[in-house]
Amino acid sequence: MIKRILKFFLKGLLAIILLCVVLLYIFDSEYILKGVRVVYMTGHTTAYLDDYRYFDNRTIEKGNATIPWAIHKQYNAVKETDRLHKTNQKFGTIAYMIIKNDSIWYEKYAEGFNETSKTNSFSMAKSIVTAMLGKAIMDGYIKSLDQPLGDFFPEFSEGLAAKTTVGDLSSMSSGLNWEESYKSPFSITAKAYYDTNIREVLLGLEVTEEPGQRFKYLSGNTQLLGMVIEKATGKTLSAYLSENFWKPMGMEQEAIWQLDSENSGMEKAYCCVASNARDFARFGILFKNKGVFAGQQILPAEFTEKITKPRFEKDDMYGYGLWISDHLDKKIFAMRGILGQYVICIPEDNVIIVRLGHQRGGPQKSFSEDFYIFIEEAYKMLAHAS
């Protein structure tokens, strides 16, 4: 009797699972199956630092001539503060760096990670894509920040969409009908992360609000911007990034960029460059030094000055691909990822703070609490330098 009941139960459960799978395919939501396999079946509840292993990736090649980091004469002479230590423990920091005068002043890794370990950039990639936009303008592939999106994709040539510019995409003011939801498996954000044709997903969007008027954070903006750069240059994003940044900036390690699929081969432009703390930090130096790296003008100075300042007076927490803060009365801009990935630049003091890890803190103003702690404790450490 018990065996028959158990057999009946298992058959019913199998039928329900098969029905769910069929429904997911019918309603074009089969990407959820990949999400379940990549996240829940690996013991996680959301995207994580090394999830790139479960996706197709394209290599971002480094050059033959690595430019070594300058090591400060006081390298690791000061220990982390108690508050910083507790914060790092609480939120699972795996890399923390303080760079002073373009030299590594402090550096610490945890959980077996080191200076060559690849981890997911998440939305720090948005800052990198904006740098690529600047280079494409510099190279003449794109006219300016004011060039219409419709010049590249006719799908955005009518109505409100015709007013949307590439600068609106970079500054998060496009008016796209994208839902920035990280919890719902049915959101377009989840679909873009796990679907196998991200171009098709993005070209199905519409502009429903007046573009260029206000800040509204939408990852779809950066994905469309990546598609613009890809079409304008005729190169994959990985190849263009390698050619114009990874190689001339003397990156120490190759990186990889997560793709939607092997067949479509489109980089997830809004996220997912897997690299290390030291190489991510080089973009902080590039932005801080007005487009100059190792004596080479890689980006126009006027472009870096523009993107590191707020575009909108009322929405003063964002420029173009970079977050803005006035914490400690400093003029700060930062690359930022969803799990507390940061490259924090404070030009007036020639300081850059890099943090990579598993989690971030709760919301506070326009940043989470850990962001402010990482800055405050870095300054306390720097104050104790001899």
ZAMARGU-4260 file (C-alpha; in steps of 0.2 Angstrom, whole numbers, plus 5000, padded with zeros to 4 digits):
<rodrens>
0) 5000/5000/5000 | 5014/5012/5005 | 5024/5008/4989 | 5009/5011/4978 | 5006/5028/4987
5) 5024/5033/4985 | 5024/5027/4967 | 5008/5037/4963 | 5016/5053/4972 | 5032/5052/4962
10) 5023/5050/4946 | 5012/5065/4950 | 5028/5075/4955 | 5036/5070/4939 | 5021/5075/4929
15) 5020/5092/4938 | 5039/5095/4934 | 5037/5091/4916 | 5021/5102/4914 | 5031/5117/4922
20) 5045/5114/4909 | 5033/5114/4895 | 5025/5129/4901 | 5041/5138/4903 | 5045/5134/4884
25) 5028/5139/4879 | 5029/5156/4887 | 5047/5159/4882 | 5054/5158/4899 | 5065/5142/4897
30) 5080/5153/4903 | 5074/5150/4921 | 5079/5132/4919 | 5097/5138/4917 | 5095/5150/4931
35) 5090/5136/4943 | 5105/5125/4937 | 5118/5139/4938 | 5112/5146/4955 | 5101/5135/4966
40) 5109/5118/4960 | 5126/5125/4965 | 5121/5130/4982 | 5118/5149/4979 | 5103/5160/4979
45) 5109/5173/4967 | 5123/5177/4955 | 5140/5175/4963 | 5158/5179/4961 | 5164/5165/4950
50) 5148/5160/4941 | 5157/5164/4925 | 5162/5145/4925 | 5144/5140/4920 | 5143/5152/4905
55) 5151/5154/4888 | 5165/5167/4889 | 5176/5176/4877 | 5194/5180/4881 | 5200/5198/4883
60) 5218/5196/4878 | 5232/5205/4887 | 5248/5211/4878 | 5266/5205/4878 | 5271/5221/4888
65) 5264/5221/4905 | 5266/5237/4915 | 5270/5232/4933 | 5262/5240/4947 | 5272/5252/4958
70) 5273/5246/4976 | 5273/5260/4989 | 5287/5261/5001 | 5275/5259/5015 | 5266/5244/5007
75) 5256/5235/5020 | 5265/5244/5034 | 5248/5248/5043 | 5236/5235/5048 | 5218/5236/5044
80) 5207/5244/5057 | 5196/5234/5069 | 5180/5241/5060 | 5187/5237/5043 | 5191/5219/5049
85) 5174/5216/5055 | 5166/5224/5040 | 5177/5213/5028 | 5172/5197/5039 | 5154/5202/5039
90) 5152/5205/5020 | 5164/5192/5014 | 5178/5203/5007 | 5190/5194/4996 | 5201/5208/4990
95) 5204/5225/4998 | 5217/5238/4991 | 5222/5256/4995 | 5231/5264/4981 | 5240/5280/4985
100) 5249/5291/4972 | 5246/5277/4959 | 5256/5265/4970 | 5249/5250/4980 | 5249/5256/4998
105) 5239/5242/5006 | 5233/5225/4999 | 5224/5210/5007 | 5216/5195/5000 | 5205/5181/5009
110) 5197/5164/5006 | 5211/5158/4995 | 5209/5172/4982 | 5224/5182/4977 | 5230/5196/4965
115) 5227/5185/4950 | 5210/5177/4954 | 5196/5181/4942 | 5180/5186/4950 | 5164/5194/4942
120) 5164/5213/4940 | 5145/5213/4939 | 5140/5231/4936 | 5158/5239/4937 | 5157/5233/4918
125) 5146/5248/4915 | 5160/5260/4919 | 5171/5250/4907 | 5158/5251/4893 | 5157/5269/4895
130) 5176/5270/4893 | 5174/5260/4877 | 5161/5273/4871 | 5174/5287/4874 | 5187/5277/4864
135) 5174/5274/4850 | 5171/5293/4849 | 5189/5296/4850 | 5192/5284/4835 | 5178/5292/4825
140) 5166/5276/4825 | 5153/5286/4835 | 5151/5305/4832 | 5148/5311/4850 | 5137/5307/4866
145) 5123/5316/4857 | 5122/5304/4842 | 5105/5296/4841 | 5102/5277/4845 | 5092/5276/4830
150) 5107/5279/4819 | 5113/5261/4824 | 5096/5252/4826 | 5081/5258/4816 | 5070/5250/4829
155) 5073/5266/4839 | 5070/5279/4825 | 5052/5284/4829 | 5043/5293/4843 | 5051/5295/4859
160) 5065/5283/4854 | 5071/5294/4841 | 5076/5306/4854 | 5087/5294/4864 | 5106/5296/4862
165) 5121/5285/4866 | 5124/5298/4880 | 5107/5294/4887 | 5111/5276/4888 | 5128/5279/4897
170) 5120/5291/4909 | 5104/5280/4913 | 5092/5292/4906 | 5085/5283/4890 | 5067/5281/4895
175) 5067/5262/4891 | 5054/5251/4898 | 5066/5240/4907 | 5062/5233/4924 | 5077/5232/4935
180) 5072/5218/4946 | 5084/5206/4954 | 5072/5195/4963 | 5059/5190/4951 | 5064/5175/4939
185) 5052/5182/4926 | 5060/5200/4925 | 5069/5205/4910 | 5084/5207/4921 | 5084/5188/4924
190) 5080/5185/4906 | 5095/5195/4900 | 5107/5186/4912 | 5101/5168/4907 | 5094/5170/4890
195) 5103/5164/4874 | 5100/5179/4863 | 5102/5195/4872 | 5102/5206/4856 | 5084/5200/4852
200) 5079/5203/4870 | 5085/5221/4869 | 5078/5225/4852 | 5061/5221/4859 | 5061/5236/4871
205) 5052/5252/4869 | 5056/5270/4875 | 5041/5275/4885 | 5047/5290/4895 | 5055/5306/4888
210) 5074/5302/4886 | 5088/5313/4893 | 5078/5321/4907 | 5081/5311/4923 | 5092/5297/4930
215) 5084/5279/4931 | 5096/5265/4933 | 5092/5252/4920 | 5105/5238/4915 | 5097/5237/4898
220) 5104/5254/4894 | 5122/5248/4895 | 5118/5232/4885 | 5111/5243/4871 | 5126/5254/4872
225) 5137/5239/4871 | 5127/5234/4855 | 5130/5251/4848 | 5149/5250/4851 | 5149/5232/4843
230) 5140/5238/4828 | 5149/5255/4826 | 5167/5247/4827 | 5163/5230/4819 | 5172/5221/4833
235) 5167/5211/4847 | 5167/5220/4864 | 5180/5209/4870 | 5192/5212/4855 | 5189/5231/4856
240) 5192/5231/4875 | 5208/5221/4873 | 5214/5232/4859 | 5211/5249/4867 | 5213/5246/4885
245) 5219/5229/4891 | 5235/5229/4880 | 5240/5247/4881 | 5236/5248/4900 | 5248/5233/4902
250) 5236/5222/4911 | 5244/5208/4921 | 5231/5195/4917 | 5220/5190/4903 | 5201/5193/4908
255) 5185/5185/4901 | 5168/5192/4897 | 5153/5182/4899 | 5142/5179/4884 | 5124/5175/4881
260) 5128/5160/4872 | 5141/5152/4861 | 5130/5154/4845 | 5125/5172/4847 | 5141/5177/4856
265) 5136/5194/4863 | 5144/5200/4878 | 5133/5204/4893 | 5139/5222/4892 | 5130/5228/4908
270) 5140/5216/4919 | 5151/5201/4920 | 5169/5205/4915 | 5179/5192/4926 | 5196/5200/4931
275) 5206/5204/4947 | 5207/5218/4959 | 5224/5225/4952 | 5218/5225/4934 | 5201/5233/4939
280) 5210/5246/4948 | 5219/5252/4933 | 5203/5259/4926 | 5202/5270/4942 | 5219/5277/4938
285) 5213/5280/4920 | 5198/5289/4925 | 5207/5299/4939 | 5221/5304/4928 | 5210/5311/4915
290) 5212/5298/4902 | 5231/5296/4904 | 5238/5279/4909 | 5257/5276/4910 | 5260/5292/4900
295) 5248/5288/4886 | 5232/5297/4882 | 5220/5283/4881 | 5204/5293/4883 | 5201/5312/4879
300) 5203/5322/4895 | 5187/5331/4892 | 5177/5315/4891 | 5184/5308/4908 | 5180/5325/4916
305) 5162/5324/4909 | 5158/5307/4914 | 5165/5309/4932 | 5153/5323/4936 | 5134/5321/4939
310) 5124/5324/4923 | 5108/5329/4932 | 5107/5342/4946 | 5093/5333/4955 | 5100/5316/4952
315) 5118/5320/4957 | 5123/5302/4962 | 5127/5297/4944 | 5137/5303/4929 | 5140/5293/4914
320) 5143/5275/4919 | 5150/5280/4936 | 5143/5283/4953 | 5146/5300/4962 | 5147/5304/4981
325) 5152/5318/4992 | 5156/5308/5007 | 5168/5316/5019 | 5166/5332/5008 | 5176/5324/4995
330) 5173/5323/4976 | 5171/5305/4974 | 5167/5294/4959 | 5166/5275/4959 | 5164/5259/4948
335) 5151/5249/4957 | 5144/5231/4956 | 5129/5223/4965 | 5138/5212/4978 | 5149/5227/4984
340) 5162/5227/4970 | 5170/5244/4971 | 5184/5255/4963 | 5182/5271/4972 | 5192/5286/4966
345) 5196/5302/4976 | 5207/5312/4965 | 5210/5327/4977 | 5219/5315/4988 | 5226/5304/4974
350) 5218/5289/4983 | 5209/5274/4975 | 5201/5260/4985 | 5196/5244/4978 | 5185/5231/4986
355) 5178/5214/4979 | 5168/5202/4989 | 5152/5191/4991 | 5140/5204/4999 | 5136/5222/5002
360) 5128/5231/5016 | 5110/5238/5018 | 5105/5254/5009 | 5110/5271/5016 | 5108/5287/5005
365) 5113/5282/4987 | 5126/5269/4993 | 5126/5254/5005 | 5133/5256/5022 | 5149/5246/5018
370) 5154/5259/5004 | 5156/5273/5017 | 5165/5261/5029 | 5178/5256/5016 | 5182/5274/5013
375) 5182/5280/5031 | 5193/5266/5037 | 5205/5268/5022 | 5208/5286/5028 | 5211/5281/5046
380) 5224/5269/5040 | 5232/5282/5029 | 5232/5294/5044 | 5243/5282/5053 | 5256/5281/5040
385) 5273/5287/5045
</rodrens>
